[in-house]
Amino acid sequence: MATLGNLIKNALSAKAKADTTLWTAIGGRFYFVSASTGASKPYVLYSVGATSPRHVMGKKRPPATDTPIYFDVYSDSSSSTEAETIQGYIHDVFETVSITGYAEMGMRLGPEITIHEEDTEFWHITITYYVIATKN
């Protein structure tokens, strides 16, 4: 049986490929954990963190899990506009995620950081989401 982390990984990949706006903006460069050597920019890296239980005290409902997911947008454009546009597409595309076998899937936005890496002249935006899932 696939772990929730793998199910989330596969759902994110499928959702990115299905969205022509995001997919076109990044030229299909949506990589799990690390980019190919010499990959053209812009591109997006994504990764899935460790799943942890989320219990609500005093509530009689099935326990949920909380799984962080991370998106990293890289752009070598002279301004942050390209990276910020892709950041907006990520928000639009990944506002919700559905996985078979899970009754509720919520996406909660976490911290976002924009960095201009002066040594490489890249724009780098890190976006954190938390997937809150309740099994059927």
N, C-alpha and C positions, 0 to 999 in steps of 0.2 A: 504494500500500500504506500502511495506517495505521501511524503510529509507535507504539512501545510506550507512550509517554506517553498518546496518545489512546486506545489500547486499555484502559489502566488507568483513565483518566477515565471511559470508558463503562461499564466493569465496576463501578466504585464507585457510579455513579449507579443502575445496574440493581439492584445488591445493596441499596442503601438503600431504593429503592422497593418491593422485594420483602419487606422486613422490616416487618411491620405495627406491631410494638412501637416501633421507632425512628421510623418514618414518622409514626405517630400522636403520639408525644411531641413532635415538632418541627412538627407541623401541615403536613407536606409541604414545609417550608422547608429544602431542601437545595440550596445554591447553589454553583456553580463559581466560584471566585475572589472574587466580591463579591455582596452581597445587593442585592435591589431597593431602591430608595429608599423609606424609610419602612416597611421590612419589619417585621412583628410578631416579637416574640421569644417563645419561643426559636427559634433557627435554627442551622444548621451550614453553615459555609463549608468547601470542600475545594479543594485545588490539588495539582498534580503537579509535582515538581521535575525537574531535568535527569537523564537516565539516564547512568550511567557503567559501564564494564566492570569486572567483578570476576573476576580470575584467581586461581586457587589454585596456588601454586608447587609443582611436583613431583607434581601430580595430573593424570591423563590423563582429564579429563572436559571436556565442552563448557564454554566460558566462560559465565559468568552476567553478568547486569546488575544493578545496584543503583539503584533509583529511589526517592527520598524522596517521601512524600505527607504532606500536612498537613491536619489537621482543626482548625477553630476553632469552638468552641461558645460561643454568646452567649445569655445569659439576663438578664432584668431582674427576676427574683425577688428577694425581700428577703434570701434566704440562698443559699448555694452549692449546696443540695441538688438543685435542678432541673438545673443544669448538670452536677453530678457524676453524676446518674442517667443523663443523656444520654451522658456520657463512658463509663459502663459499657456502655450499649447499643452504642456505637461499637466498643468492645473486643469485644463478643460478635459483632457483625455482620461486622466486617472482620478477624477472626482469620485468615481465609483468603480468597484471591481466585483465581479460575481464569480463564484466557484461552486460547482456542483457538490452537493452534500453539506453546504453551509446555508443556514436560514438567513442570517444577517451578515452583511459585509459592510462595514463602515470605514471610511477613510478620514483620518483626522490629520490636518496639516500641522507639521512641527516647524522647527527652525529652518530658515533659509539664509544663506550667506552668499554674498557676491564678492568675488576677489578678482583683482587685476594682477596677474602674475607678471611682475615687471621683468624678471629675467627671461621669460619666454614670450612675453607680450600676449599671452592668452587671457581671455576672460573665462572665469570658472565660477559657476553658480551651483551650490549644493542645496538640494531640497530634501527635506525629511518628511515622510508621511508615516502614520501608524495605521496599520490595518487591524481593525477590531472585528473578529469573526466569532460567530456562534454556530456550532454544529446543529444540523437537523435533529 
